[in-house]
Every structure is written in structure tokens, then in C-alpha cells.
Amino acid sequence: MGAAGCREGTAGVTRVVQTEGGNALAEKIEAALAEIRPFLQSDGGDIALLEVVGNSARVRLVGRYLGSPGPMMTLQYGVERILRERIPEFGELIVELS
């Protein structure tokens, strides 16, 4: 793993981002998630970027989305689609539940 960074996000979600191969992709992913985050928070949830490996991202979903496989899968698909639209080189979204 490469460099790791910590920062406090909105709604008390701490983001710990570890990257492999530079921070440029992590910054693009964080920017896209920042656009999505207000919608998630208005619905009682949140998302945190945990790690970027290669061209893929590992995220954590928190709050309302826990224990609901249908909405969680819809959310995962939607977030992944938005990331691919904004970042052509983006690979896979790996989701953890908190």
C-alpha cells in the first residue's frame, strides 16, 4: 500500500484512504462521492472512501443502507455508474457495510 490519509467527513464519517499508485484517482473518486454524499445523507446514510487499489475503490456504506440488500444493491449500482461516468478509467466499486 502507498500513502494513507485521514480526514473527518460530513456527518461524522471518517475517511481513511490508502492508495496504490498515486492520489490522483483517489482525489477524483472523492470529488465524485462529494457530489453524491448530500443525497445519501438526506436519506439517512453516508459513504466513505476507504481504499483505492489500482483503478478500483473500496467504500463503506453507513446508516440507513445496512441490512437492506435491495436498496444497498441499487445504491451500489448507482454510485458505480456515476463514478464510471465521471472517471473513465474507474474499475470496480467494492462495498463494505458498517
Phi, psi and chi 1 to 4 in degrees:
 res  aa     phi    psi   chi1   chi2   chi3   chi4
   1 MET       -  153.6  -68.6  -68.6  148.4      -
   2 GLY   -94.3 -141.7      -      -      -      -
   3 ALA   -70.5  151.1      -      -      -      -
   4 ALA  -121.4  144.8      -      -      -      -
   5 GLY  -136.8  149.7      -      -      -      -
   6 CYS  -126.4  143.2  -83.3      -      -      -
   7 ARG  -158.2  154.1   59.9 -175.7  161.1 -173.6
   8 GLU   -86.1  125.6 -173.4   68.0   23.8      -
   9 GLY   -94.5 -176.9      -      -      -      -
  10 THR   -70.7  157.8   54.0      -      -      -
  11 ALA    58.5   24.0      -      -      -      -
  12 GLY    75.1   13.1      -      -      -      -
  13 VAL   -86.7  119.2  175.3      -      -      -
  14 THR   -86.6  130.1  -58.7      -      -      -
  15 ARG  -103.7  126.0  -71.1  175.5 -143.5   10.0
  16 VAL  -118.2  112.0  177.7      -      -      -
  17 VAL  -112.0  120.5 -178.6      -      -      -
  18 GLN  -110.4  133.5  -63.2 -178.7  -11.6      -
  19 THR  -123.7  152.1   60.9      -      -      -
  20 GLU  -123.0  118.5 -178.0  176.5  -82.3      -
  21 GLY    89.9   25.6      -      -      -      -
  22 GLY   107.6  167.1      -      -      -      -
  23 ASN  -100.9   -5.7  -70.2  -30.0      -      -
  24 ALA   -59.5  -45.8      -      -      -      -
  25 LEU   -67.4  -40.7 -177.7   59.2      -      -
  26 ALA   -59.5  -40.6      -      -      -      -
  27 GLU   -65.2  -40.3  -70.5  174.8    9.9      -
  28 LYS   -64.3  -42.4  -70.0  179.0 -174.8  179.3
  29 ILE   -65.6  -44.4  -67.8  169.2      -      -
  30 GLU   -60.2  -40.1  -87.8  -69.8    0.6      -
  31 ALA   -63.2  -42.3      -      -      -      -
  32 ALA   -67.2  -41.9      -      -      -      -
  33 LEU   -65.1  -32.6  -66.7  179.1      -      -
  34 ALA   -63.0  -31.5      -      -      -      -
  35 GLU   -72.5  -35.0  -67.5  178.7   33.3      -
  36 ILE   -80.8  -35.7  -61.9  165.4      -      -
  37 ARG   -51.5  -44.4 -169.7  166.3  -76.0  114.3
  38 PRO   -58.4  -34.6  -25.0   34.2      -      -
  39 PHE   -68.5  -40.7  -61.2  104.1      -      -
  40 LEU   -65.7  -43.7  -58.6  177.5      -      -
  41 GLN   -66.3  -34.9  -69.0  171.7  -16.1      -
  42 SER   -68.1  -17.9   70.8      -      -      -
  43 ASP  -103.3   10.1 -160.3   29.1      -      -
  44 GLY    87.8   17.0      -      -      -      -
  45 GLY  -130.9 -172.7      -      -      -      -
  46 ASP  -164.4  170.4 -153.2  -22.6      -      -
  47 ILE  -139.0  140.2 -170.4  167.6      -      -
  48 ALA  -129.3  132.4      -      -      -      -
  49 LEU   -79.4  121.0  178.1   60.5      -      -
  50 LEU   -98.5  -41.0  -59.4  176.3      -      -
  51 GLU  -159.9  144.9 -179.9  177.7   34.9      -
  52 VAL  -120.6  121.8  175.9      -      -      -
  53 VAL  -126.4  118.8  178.1      -      -      -
  54 GLY    63.7 -122.8      -      -      -      -
  55 ASN  -110.3   18.2   63.7  -12.8      -      -
  56 SER  -113.1  158.8  -63.6      -      -      -
  57 ALA  -128.8  140.2      -      -      -      -
  58 ARG  -107.3  125.5 -171.3  167.0   58.8   91.9
  59 VAL  -125.1  162.3  -61.2      -      -      -
  60 ARG  -119.5  129.1  177.0  174.4  -66.5  134.3
  61 LEU   -96.2  136.7  -67.0  176.9      -      -
  62 VAL  -129.9  160.6  -63.5      -      -      -
  63 GLY    84.2 -133.7      -      -      -      -
  64 ARG   -55.3  -26.9 -179.6 -178.6 -172.0  -76.1
  65 TYR   -82.3   -6.7  -54.3  106.3      -      -
  66 LEU   -72.3  135.3  -57.6  177.3      -      -
  67 GLY    77.7    7.3      -      -      -      -
  68 SER  -121.9   90.7  -56.4      -      -      -
  69 PRO   -61.8  -37.3   11.4  -17.0      -      -
  70 GLY   -62.8  -59.6      -      -      -      -
  71 PRO   -61.2  -34.6  -24.0   32.2      -      -
  72 MET   -64.7  -42.2 -160.6  -84.8  -59.9      -
  73 MET   -66.9  -40.2  -68.5  -57.6  -66.6      -
  74 THR   -62.0  -43.3  -59.1      -      -      -
  75 LEU   -63.3  -46.0  176.3   64.5      -      -
  76 GLN   -59.0  -46.2  178.9  177.3   -9.4      -
  77 TYR   -61.2  -43.8  173.4   76.5      -      -
  78 GLY   -64.9  -44.2      -      -      -      -
  79 VAL   -64.2  -44.6  169.8      -      -      -
  80 GLU   -61.6  -41.2 -166.5  166.8   46.6      -
  81 ARG   -62.3  -44.8 -178.8 -177.3   53.1   78.7
  82 ILE   -64.0  -42.4  -70.3  167.0      -      -
  83 LEU   -61.8  -41.0  -71.8  170.1      -      -
  84 ARG   -68.3  -34.6  -74.5 -162.8  174.6  121.2
  85 GLU   -66.0  -41.7  -74.4  173.8    0.8      -
  86 ARG   -86.6  -23.5  -72.8  169.5  176.8   70.0
  87 ILE  -131.5   92.1  -51.1  165.1      -      -
  88 PRO   -55.9  -30.8  -23.4   31.7      -      -
  89 GLU   -83.5   -1.6   67.6  -88.8   23.5      -
  90 PHE   -63.7  141.1 -177.3   75.3      -      -
  91 GLY  -101.0  -93.1      -      -      -      -
  92 GLU  -122.2  146.9  178.8 -176.6    9.8      -
  93 LEU  -103.7  119.1 -174.5   68.4      -      -
  94 ILE  -107.6  121.2  -56.6  154.9      -      -
  95 VAL  -107.1  131.8  176.0      -      -      -
  96 GLU  -111.2  148.5  -79.8 -172.0   10.3      -
  97 LEU  -105.1  145.4  -60.2  176.2      -      -
  98 SER  -114.3      -  175.4      -      -      -
